[in-house]
Amino acid sequence: MTEITYASIVRKKKRRRGFVYATFAIVAACSAALLFTGNSPDTVTPNKSNTLSISGPWEISSLDPSKQGYILTRMQVIETLLNVDDYGTITPGLATQWESRDEGLSWHIVLRKGVKFHDGSEMDAKAVVRSLGYAQRKHGTLNKAQVSRISVVKNDEVKIELEKPYAAFASLLTNYSNAILSPASFELDGQVKTLYGSGPYQMESFSPPHKLTVKKFESYWDQRASIEFATYLTGHRAESRLLQAKSGEADIVFTLEPSMLSQLSGSDEVTVHSNLIPRTLLIKLNAGHEFLEPINARKALNMAIDRAAIATNVLGSPGSETAQLMPSSMSQWFIEGVETNPYDLSKAKQLLAELGWMPNASGMLERDGQSFTLTMMTYADRPELTTVATAIQAQWALLGVELNVDVTNSSMIPAGHQDGSLEAALIARNFGFSADPLPIISSDFALGGGDWGTMNWSNAKVDAAISELIETSGANPQTNELSQIVVKEIWNDSPVLPVSSYSQHTSVNKRVMNFKFDPFERDYFINQMFFTKAGND
């Protein structure tokens, strides 16, 4: 594993180009904080007393925001033009004002003054236009809107023009893939060479794919950090992260397995926080598969899932069971009156019998010499998925369906979608990537679906409703009605099978004060935390 430090970058530049250039490089690349405080690079180094250690299951192999920028926003290295509060309301970020004009065909963004990047340069409209221009060329949410031009209006104002209105455009500017970087961050082709963001923490070192360290940025425009350093360490196995929490190796451990929480319940060293998030555990089905194409086949599988048993006995979260995409907090997308656990094994068997599926001597279903056998992919990044998949395997066996579970890399799910080999996948879909779930809904369910949404399924009512929602600018009394059409058609056709709403379980060492959880998982709020005196002794 190779560790890349910003100091090492500077040393190489010094040897190549001489003392004058190296002096500039030290200022720009090593630490903008040093420029403004006069400290030597060796004055402060990370140690237990000055470093917040964070552990999570997600690898980070790139510093490009379009790839794994969610870690970089959470670690407060990069920032977006707009933010999201706990209730999903869009709030100011690097921009203080935003306005839709020309019947939704243009957006005017007024930038915050006095923002410095980590290389010491000031954020202005030119820097923002360049950063968004590079984001537009890459895989990210900005491409969900048909952006025709991004231009400078004046030093603190940017204009973004669209080919057609996109009502949820402001929410796209809250996504990590559209974070604003210093011009010095980019190669000529737009690739990120050295990451200079504007957050309260700047990059200190990067050891892909398992670790990065950040250092507080003294010239941050808002609340400056108290804790000097913070590290993020990938812990793939839930057991390993639990040990990190118990031993104190990690101060904050995200995504703990519910079944393991009892091992921390009596601890004097940690506090466990459980928070609802806009994420749904669901099964993605290939509706073009010969066994799954009939709606009643998908409905039968839906009825054969005992969600209440999974929520209570597997996830350890009684009441989290759900049969629809969105939680009640997202009322526009929530269907009132839908049963949370529509478990009916006898009805499910009846529906499949009507399709010609009959039990053999072993009780497993057959038709025309074929057994009802499916393979369901899932991934280990979220450890609960494997145990839930095993539970569904057992429940569908009672129906007579043989389910093979393939625990693989999460990237194999979109790959299987693209090449048509995917039959079913158990995933944890985050509908909170942006303040408005419409961009995710549109990519997942419109026009045949997407890598993490429906597969070989289309619905004209859904396509028409989503198209109208996207092109509707401003408040519209039909918005709720259109959203309800979308979710009701999805619920009725069952191209995906929701299983449970999500709670995020986080362990926090008691030496850490003022921990706050972001339900949209955009920010760890490290700059608001501090250590107890006892924790530093």
Summary of the structure (lengths in Angstrom):
residues: 537
radius of gyration: 24.8
end to end distance: 32.4
largest distance: 83.2
contacts: 1817
relative contact order: 0.14
helix: 34%
strand: 25%
